[in-house]
Amino acid sequence: MTAEVVTMSREDLQQRRRELLARIPDERVLRQRAREHAITPDERDVLIELEEVDFLLGDDG
């Protein structure tokens, strides 16, 4: 099995982050609710992808 390599520019990653943030009302609230284990599966998926994008951007999130 081979792995697929996807290359994204910094601008692509920033755009993806904006798209993810548009799917939630407030990032701070989402992160707090995640700490309290009170998020939906969809919110969890958004949070995971946000953390991945932040990692690739070199942000602490």
Backbone torsions as a table, in degrees:
resi	resn	phi	psi	omega
1	MET	NA	137.3	178.1
2	THR	-109.2	151.1	178.8
3	ALA	-91.5	142.5	176.4
4	GLU	-88.1	130.0	178.2
5	VAL	-104.0	124.6	179.6
6	VAL	-112.5	127.6	179.1
7	THR	-106.0	127.1	178.6
8	MET	-129.3	138.8	176.5
9	SER	-77.8	166.9	176.1
10	ARG	-58.0	-39.5	178.7
11	GLU	-64.2	-40.2	176.6
12	ASP	-60.7	-44.3	-179.9
13	LEU	-65.1	-41.3	178.4
14	GLN	-64.8	-38.4	176.9
15	GLN	-64.8	-43.2	179.4
16	ARG	-62.5	-39.1	178.6
17	ARG	-62.8	-42.9	177.3
18	ARG	-60.9	-40.9	179.1
19	GLU	-63.3	-42.4	178.6
20	LEU	-64.7	-43.6	-179.8
21	LEU	-64.3	-28.8	178.3
22	ALA	-68.7	-17.6	-178.9
23	ARG	-86.6	-8.7	-178.3
24	ILE	-127.0	152.7	-179.9
25	PRO	-69.9	-40.4	-174.3
26	ASP	-157.8	124.0	-177.4
27	GLU	-63.9	-41.7	-179.3
28	ARG	-61.5	-43.4	179.4
29	VAL	-64.2	-42.4	178.8
30	LEU	-59.8	-46.1	-179.7
31	ARG	-64.8	-37.5	177.4
32	GLN	-65.9	-44.9	178.4
33	ARG	-62.7	-34.9	177.5
34	ALA	-65.1	-41.5	177.4
35	ARG	-61.4	-29.4	179.9
36	GLU	-91.1	3.8	-178.7
37	HIS	57.8	43.7	-176.0
38	ALA	-127.1	36.6	178.7
39	ILE	-111.8	157.9	178.3
40	THR	-80.0	164.9	176.1
41	PRO	-57.9	-39.2	178.3
42	ASP	-64.4	-42.4	178.2
43	GLU	-63.8	-38.1	178.2
44	ARG	-62.5	-42.2	178.7
45	ASP	-61.9	-42.5	177.9
46	VAL	-62.2	-45.7	-178.3
47	LEU	-62.8	-42.5	178.5
48	ILE	-60.9	-45.7	-179.4
49	GLU	-67.8	-37.1	175.9
50	LEU	-59.0	-44.3	-179.8
51	GLU	-64.8	-37.9	177.1
52	GLU	-64.5	-45.3	179.1
53	VAL	-63.5	-44.2	178.4
54	ASP	-59.4	-40.9	178.1
55	PHE	-60.6	-47.5	-178.7
56	LEU	-66.0	-30.9	176.9
57	LEU	-78.6	-13.8	-177.8
58	GLY	82.2	19.7	179.8
59	ASP	-95.4	151.8	178.8
60	ASP	-80.0	-20.7	178.8
61	GLY	69.7	NA	NA
